[in-house]
Amino acid sequence: MSIKVVKFGGSSLADANQFRKVAAIIKSDENRRFVVPSAPGKRFSDDIKVTDMLYKCCEKAGGGIDFSEDFQLIRDRYNDIISQLGIDMSLDDEFDKIVSELKARPAKDYAASRGEYLNGKVLAEYLGFNFIDAAEVIIFDTKGSLMLDDTVKAVRARVRNLENAVIPGFYGRTTEGIVKTFSRGGSDVTGSIVANAVRADIYENWTDVSGFLVADPRIVENPDVISVITYRELRELAYMGASVLHEDAIFPVRSAGIPINIRNTNRPEDDGTMIVSDDYNFSRESMKHTITGIAGRKGFSTINIEKAMMNSEKGFGMKVLRVLYDNGVSFEHMPSGIDTMSITVDSSELEPVREKVISGIRREVNPDHIEIEDNIALLAVVGRRMKNTRGTVARIFASMAHARINVKMIDQGSSELNVIIGVSEHDLPEAIRRIYDMFINSEK
């Protein structure tokens, strides 16, 4: 029997009706044996997440303020779910323990973790699955860093003789026994770790969208869903601002060669997006477009340097980069010509030391001309097929030219997995739309 680890986000477990959807999904496939739930999310736009409610209780407890009315809302939220699901269980002892702990030691990590803990208890009871407290198996060191190897061993030992289990996401404990939450990625990280530990065949991440989109839906109307994407492509898009899984949530399964399937709890019939290794056997359907995705980010500046005979001056680039390093500025891209060099940097890093960087470069390399151009946006066109498709860059330039968008910089890595384009910030939305039309709409 193959093994699937399934993680469900807060919107997927916001109320009893969502619980029923989740249970139906799990029960429809006997391979879905290990479940990682988040805390209840928003039921409607103006609703409050349970985690935020717990933070509020913790804050009041820390200030010596009575939080009984605030905590009653949390009690009601869970009791409503239990009642509507018809489960014969009570969380009263758990509620009382949480209140006592907050009054005695109002720690934010402990407070935040209780949303997942309680939801895991309810879901395990509803499914008839075993419950494993994440604090028993997810281990952090005293500095708050995950101890992955120790955690994987602990999870494997705990589930060795279990057919199924619910393991709450988002938290664990330190080696000193203190509850600790993940700083980023939350339950996604827990799901990835559990998938690694149980040697899952697939890690299903269920949320409220049917996978990753080719482009930002706020810019492109009804963009296509990416059917298959490699970990490398995902990293490129994430770096350029696409809203995808955090790197911390990918590493445990990527290192184990386990694919991730992003699915929609409210549309379980949709295939979603598969995140796979580079050597995956791609189907013809998954290779229908030249590009995989488009993402862009604003907030960059370009340092343009000119100097005659620059190419013959040994160490020129090193001296320029040393100035940036000394001032705590990292560079994003550095296309150059015979007598020119353009360095793209994050504007927020450059701004506090702008004059020091300019004077430092003048002192070190004595350029003929130096200027800084602000309000630059970087756009990444990512795709595994680009390497073997002729004319990809020409088509990008053509789409920009037709829209009268000035391309300020273009950079392509040796892997030919992505092309980075620099444009003015006000041109970014139109640039994304034009590239989408050129590579997606025109190829349908």
N, C-alpha and C positions, 0 to 999 in steps of 0.2 A: 504493500500500500504506500502510495506517495504521501508526502506531508505538505500541507499548506499552512502557513502562518498568516492570519488575517488581522489587520489593524483597522479599527473604526474610529474616525475622528469625532469631535464634539458635536457637530451638526448631525451626525449619523445616530447619536444616542441622546438627543436633546429631550425626548419625551417618550411616553409609552408606545405611541404609534411607530416611532423610529426604532424602538427596541424590537417591535414585531417584525419590521423589515429586516433588521440585522439577523434576528433568529432564523427567519426564513432563508436568508442567504447562506448562513452557516449550515443549517440542516439540509440544504439542497445538495451539499457535496460532503460526503463522509471524510474526505481528505482534509477538510478545514477543521483541524484538531486543536490548534493553539490560537487563542484569541487575545488581542491586546486592545483594551478600550481606553478612550479618553474620558474626561469628565463631561457631564452634560453641557452642551453649548447653547447658543441662542435658539429659542423656539420661533421667534419673530424678530424683526429688525430692532425694536426698542427693548428687547429682553436683555437680561444680564447673565453672563456665563457663571456657572457655579464657582469656578476658580476665582473669578473676580469678587464674588460674594464672600468667599473664604478669606481673601486678602483683606477685605474691609473689616471682617471680624478680628483678624489678627492685628490690624492697625489699631483698632479700638482697644483690644486687650492690652496691647503694648502701652497705651496711654492711660490705662486704668479706667476706661470708659465701659459701661455696661453694653454688651453686644447681644443680649438675649433675643431682642426683637429681630435683629439681622440674622441670627443663626436659626431662628424659627422659620424664616423663609427657605433656608436650606433644608431643614427637616421636612417642610411641606413639599418641597420639590421632589425629594426622593420618595416620600410617602405616597405622593400622587402617582408616581411611576409604578410603585409596588402594588398599590390598590388597583390601578387600571389594568395591570398585567395579571391580576388575580393570584399573586404569589403569596404563599403562607410563610412570611418571614418578617422579622422586626429588626430595625437598625438602632433601636433606642439605646442599647448599651454602647454601640459605637459612637452615637451622637454625644452621649454623656462623657465618654472618654475623651473625645476631641475637645469638648468645652473645657474639661478639667485641665487638659494639656495646654490649651491656649491661655488659660488663666495663670497657670504656673510658669510656662515657658513659651511665650508668644513668638515662635520662630516662623518666618515667612515660608521657608521650604516645607516645613511640616504642614502648615496650613494649606498651602497650594496643592500638596500631594493628596490630601484627603478626598478631593473630588474624584480622582481616578480610583482611589482605594474603594470608596463607597460604591461607585458605579460598577467596579469589577465584582464586588460582592453580589450586587443585584443581578448582573448579567450571568454570573456563574450559577446562581440559584435558578434563574429563568431557563437556562439552557440545560441544567442538570450536569454541568461540567465541574471539575475540580477547580478550587481557587488557590492561587499561589500569591502571597503578598510579595510584591516586587522588592520590598526591603530585605527579603530573605535571599535574593539571588542577584540583584543588580548592585555591584560593589564599586564604591569610589574610594580614592585615597584621602588622606587627611586634608589635602589641598583642593579637593573637589573634582579631581580628574578621574574619568572612568578607568577602571582596571579591567580592560576587555578580556584578557586571557582568564583571569580569575572569575569574571562574571560568566563567561561561556562554560567553564568547568562547573560552576555552581548551578547554572540552569540545567545542564545535562544531567547532573547528579539528582536534581530535584524532580525531573520529569521522566526519569529512566523507566519507571514502571507504570506510567500514566498514559491512558489512551487519549486524554484531552486535558486542557487546562485553560483557565482565564488568568492572565498575568497583567495587572494594570500598568499602563504606560506612564512615562514622565518622571518617575522617581526611583530611588533606591536608597542605599544607606552607605555611610562611610565605614571604614574599618573600625571606627570608634563607636559605631551603632547609632549615629545621628542621621536622621532622614535628610536626604539630599535630592534636589531636582536637577534635571538637565537644564543648562542655560539656553540651549537652542535645539530645535528639532523635536523636543518633547517626546510624545508617544511614538513618533516616527522612528526615533532612535531605538526605543525599547523593542519595537516590532522587528527592526533590522537585527538587533542582537539576538533575539529569541530565534529568528529564522536561521541565523548562523549556528546557534547552539544546538538546535534540533535537527540540523542538516536538512532543512526544508528544500523541497523541489522548487517552490515559488513563494514569494512574499507578496501577498495582496494588501494593498493600502487603499482602503475604502474611504471615500470622502464625498463631497457634494458636487463634484465635477466629473465629467466622463473622460478624464485623462488630460494630458498637457496639450495646449493649443499651439499651432504653428506661429501665431502672433498674438499680441495683446488684444483682447476683445474690445477694449476701450478705444482702440485705434482702428482695427480692422473689424468690420461687421461680420459676425458669424464665421470666424476663422475655422479651418479644418482642425480636427483632432490629429495629433501625431500618433500613428498606430504603433510604430516601433522606433525607439531611440537608443543609441548606445550610451554607456556611462560617460564616455569622452565628450560626446555631443551635448549631453545634459550639463556637464560641467561648464562648457563654453557658454551655453545659454544662461545658466545660473549666474555666472560671473558678470554677464552683461545686463543683469537685472531681471531676468525672467523669474516669475514666482514658481519655484520648483522645490523639490526636497533639498534640505540642507545637506552639505557634504558629510556631516556627522551621522546623518541618517542613512547614508549610502555606503560608507566604507565597510561596515561589518558584512553586508551581503555581497558587495563588489569583490572583496578579498576572497570570498568563498565561492564566487561564480554563480550566485543565486539571482535569478531575474526578479524584478519588481513589476507588479501589475497594478497600475493606478486605475481604480474602478469607482463607479458612482452608485452609492447606496440607494438613491432614488430612481436609478435607471440600471438595474443589475443586468439587463439584457445587452447593454453596450459593452463592447470589448475593452474599451479603455485604452491606455497606453502601456506598452511593454518596454521596460528599461532592461537592456541586455548587454552582454560583453561584446567586445569588438569582433570576436570570431563567431558570432551568432549566425546561423544559416538563414539569411533573409529570404522571405518569399517575394514573388514578383509583385504582389499587391503592396507590400511594405516599401517597395522601391519605386513607386509610381512617380514621385517628384524628385527633381534634382536636389532640392534643398530640404532640410528637415525642419528648421525653425529660424525665426528672425527675432532678435531682441535688441533693445537700445537703451542707453543710459545717458543722462545729461550730467553736467557738472564737471567738465574737463577744460583744461587750458593747454595751449600748444606754445612751446618755447621754440621760436624759429631763429636759427643761427646761420650766418653766412660768413665765409672767409675764403679768400683766394688760396688755392693750393692746399685746401684742407686735407685732401686725400693723401698727400705726401707727408703730412705732419704726424709723426708717430706718437701715439698716446693721446690724440686729441679727444676722442670719445671718452676715454677713461678719465681724463681730467674733468670733463663736463659732468660725467656721472658722479665723480667724487664730490663735486660741489653740491649736487642734489643729495647725496648720501649724508654729507656733513650737516645738511639743514633738515634732515628727516623727511625728505620728499622721495617717494618711489615713482618710477616711470612706468607707463602703461605700454607705450609703443614708441619706436624710434626709427622711422624711415629716414633715409639719407641719400644725398646725391654726391657728386664729386666735390662741390664746394658748399654744400648746404646740409644742414641737419635739423630735423624737427622732432622735438621730444614732447609727447603728450603725457600730462600729469593730472592728478586729481586737483581740482581748483581749491578745495578745502584745505589740502595740505600745503599748497603753494602760497595761498593768500597771506598767512602770517609772516612768511619769510621772503616775500616777493623781491624786495629790494636787495636783500642779502644774497639771493640767488643770482640776480642780474649782475651785481658788483663782483661776486665770486667768479662767475663765468668770464667776465671782462678781464679780471685779474689773471686768471689761469690760462686762457687761450687767446686773449686779445682779438676778438672777432671784428670783422669789418662792419657787421650789422647784427643787432640782436633785438628781438621784439617778442612780446607775449600776446597771444590772441586768446581771449576768453570766450565763454559761452559756446563751447564746443560740445557736441554730442557724439558718442561713439555707437555705431550700429554693427552688430555681428550677424552675418549670414552664415549659418552652420549647416553642414550636410556631408554625410559620408560619400555621396555619389559625385560630389563636385570634382573630386580628384580625377575621375575617369570620364568627365563630361566636358567636351570642348566648348569654349565660348562662354563659360559661366561668368567670368569677370566682365567680358564684353557686354553681356546682357544686363549686368548690374549697372554699368556705366550708361547703357542705352536708356534704362528706366529712369535714371537720374537726369539725363540730358533732356528727355521728353518732358519732364516736370520742371525744367530749368532750375534744378538744384545743383549748387556748386559743391563738388566733392573736394574737401580740403585735405584729405589724407586717405590712403588706402594701404593696407598691410595684410599680407597673406603669409601664414606660417608654413614651415617646411612640410608639415603633415598634409597641407591643403584641405584640412577639415573645416576651416572657417576663413572668411574674409572680413576684415575689420575696416569700416568706412567711417571717416570723420566728416561731419556736416555741422552747419550752424544749428543751435538748439531749436530754433523755430521751424527748421526744415525737417526735424526728426519724424514727426507723425506722417507727413506726406511721403517721406522717403520709405518708411516701412510699408505704407499702402502700395506704393508703386512697385516695390520689389515683390510684395505678395502677389500683385496682379501679374507680374512678369513670370514668376516661377510656379505659382499655384493655380490661379484662375486660367492662365493661358495653356496649362498642361492638362487640364481636365478634359 
